């Protein structure tokens, strides 16, 4: 058995508090003009949670069905929702979507990550499923058809339930 390390996330509370203390912009305003420093902070927060997902997968020996990168995007998004920094995940979702719209953007089918459009939709879908009123604007701006948006509530519930089962032996859920 490999030597297991310790994943410490003390800085998380400091990072998430900075966003949590900001006034609630409501569902329509989050994706309007956002200052570059806010977009950068959101990208850094999402990247932190994404990489934390890799660490948790490795340290806890979590089984995966599907691609690891998709799974850690799920872990990142679900933890960000739980900790109240879902708006940062929303910026990441829309950023992936915008990246995929660039004329020079290409994606190889064999890439370990899903395409930018797929990642943007998957993250946005989990956000919408967690709070349809707050996050509907994100998916609408991406041009996602209404029937696909409506499936996100069930998708969120299924993914959250599955991750709770996998994490239950390791973490306390309240």
C-alpha positions in Angstrom: 0.0 0.0 0.0 1.4 3.4 -0.9 2.3 5.9 1.8 -0.7 8.1 2.2 -0.3 11.8 2.7 -2.6 14.3 4.3 -4.7 16.7 2.3 -5.0 20.0 4.3 -7.4 22.7 3.1 -7.0 25.4 5.7 -6.6 28.2 3.1 -10.0 27.2 1.7 -11.9 29.1 4.4 -10.0 32.3 3.7 -10.5 32.1 0.0 -14.2 31.3 0.1 -14.9 33.9 2.8 -13.7 36.7 0.4 -16.5 35.8 -2.0 -19.1 34.9 0.6 -18.8 38.4 2.1 -19.6 40.1 -1.2 -23.2 41.3 -1.7 -25.4 38.7 -3.4 -25.6 39.8 -7.0 -28.7 37.7 -7.7 -29.1 35.4 -10.7 -29.1 37.8 -13.6 -26.1 40.0 -12.6 -23.3 37.4 -12.0 -22.4 37.1 -15.7 -22.8 40.7 -16.6 -19.6 42.7 -16.7 -17.3 41.2 -14.2 -14.0 42.9 -13.4 -10.9 40.9 -14.5 -9.7 40.4 -10.9 -13.0 38.7 -10.1 -12.7 36.4 -13.1 -9.1 35.6 -12.2 -10.0 34.9 -8.6 -12.8 32.6 -9.9 -10.5 30.8 -12.2 -8.0 30.3 -9.4 -10.7 29.0 -7.0 -12.1 26.6 -9.5 -8.6 25.3 -10.4 -7.8 24.9 -6.7 -11.0 22.8 -6.2 -10.3 20.8 -9.4 -6.8 19.9 -8.2 -8.1 19.2 -4.8 -10.4 16.7 -6.5 -7.4 14.9 -8.0 -5.8 14.8 -4.5 -8.9 13.4 -2.9 -9.3 10.8 -5.7 -5.7 9.7 -5.1 -5.5 9.9 -1.3 -8.9 8.3 -0.7 -8.7 5.7 -3.5 -12.0 6.8 -4.8 -13.3 4.6 -7.7 -14.2 6.4 -10.9 -16.6 5.6 -13.7 -15.7 7.7 -16.7 -12.8 10.1 -17.2 -10.9 11.3 -14.1 -11.0 14.9 -15.4 -14.8 14.9 -15.6 -15.0 13.4 -12.1 -12.8 16.0 -10.6 -14.8 18.8 -12.3 -17.8 17.3 -10.6 -16.0 17.2 -7.2 -14.9 20.8 -7.7 -18.3 22.1 -8.6 -20.2 20.2 -5.9 -17.8 21.3 -3.2 -17.9 24.9 -4.4 -21.7 24.8 -4.3 -21.6 23.4 -0.8 -19.2 26.0 0.4 -21.0 28.9 -1.1 -18.7 29.8 -3.9 -20.8 28.5 -6.8 -20.5 31.9 -8.5 -16.8 31.2 -9.0 -17.8 27.9 -10.6 -20.3 29.7 -12.8 -17.5 31.9 -14.1 -15.4 28.8 -14.9 -18.4 27.2 -16.6 -18.9 30.3 -18.8 -15.2 30.7 -19.4 -14.9 27.1 -20.8 -17.9 27.9 -23.0 -16.3 31.1 -24.3 -13.0 29.4 -24.9 -14.7 26.8 -27.1 -16.3 29.6 -29.2 -12.9 31.1 -30.2 -12.0 30.6 -33.9 -8.6 29.2 -33.1 -10.0 26.7 -30.5 -9.5 23.0 -31.3 -10.1 19.9 -29.2 -8.8 16.4 -29.8 -11.2 13.5 -29.0 -8.3 11.8 -27.2 -7.7 14.7 -24.8 -8.0 13.7 -21.2 -10.4 16.7 -20.7 -13.8 17.1 -22.3 -14.1 19.9 -24.8 -14.5 23.4 -23.4 -18.1 23.4 -24.5 -18.7 20.0 -22.7 -17.0 21.2 -19.5 -18.8 24.5 -19.5 -22.2 22.7 -19.9 -21.4 20.0 -17.3 -20.3 22.5 -14.7 -23.2 24.8 -15.5 -25.7 21.9 -15.4 -24.6 21.0 -11.8 -24.9 24.6 -10.8 -28.4 24.9 -12.3 -29.5 21.6 -10.7 -28.4 23.0 -7.3 -30.3 26.3 -7.7 -32.3 26.7 -10.9 -33.3 30.3 -10.2 -29.8 31.5 -9.5 -28.0 29.7 -12.3 -30.4 29.6 -15.2 -28.8 32.6 -16.9 -25.5 30.9 -17.3 -27.0 28.0 -19.4 -29.3 30.3 -21.3 -26.4 32.5 -22.4 -24.6 29.4 -23.6 -27.6 28.6 -25.8 -28.4 25.3 -24.1 -31.9 24.2 -25.2 -34.6 24.2 -22.5 -35.1 20.4 -22.5 -31.4 19.9 -21.7 -31.5 22.5 -19.0 -34.5 20.9 -17.4 -32.6 17.5 -17.1 -30.0 19.2 -15.0 -32.0 19.0 -11.7 -32.1 15.2 -11.9 -28.5 15.1 -13.1 -27.4 17.2 -10.1 -29.3 15.0 -7.6 -27.9 11.8 -9.1 -24.3 13.0 -9.1 -24.6 14.5 -5.6 -26.0 11.2 -4.3 -23.3 9.2 -6.0 -20.5 11.4 -4.6 -22.0 11.3 -1.1 -21.8 7.5 -1.2 -18.2 7.6 -2.3 -17.2 10.2 0.2 -19.3 8.9 3.1 -16.6 6.7 4.6 -14.1 9.6 4.6 -16.0 12.7 5.4 -18.9 13.9 7.6 -21.9 15.3 5.7 -24.4 17.4 7.5 
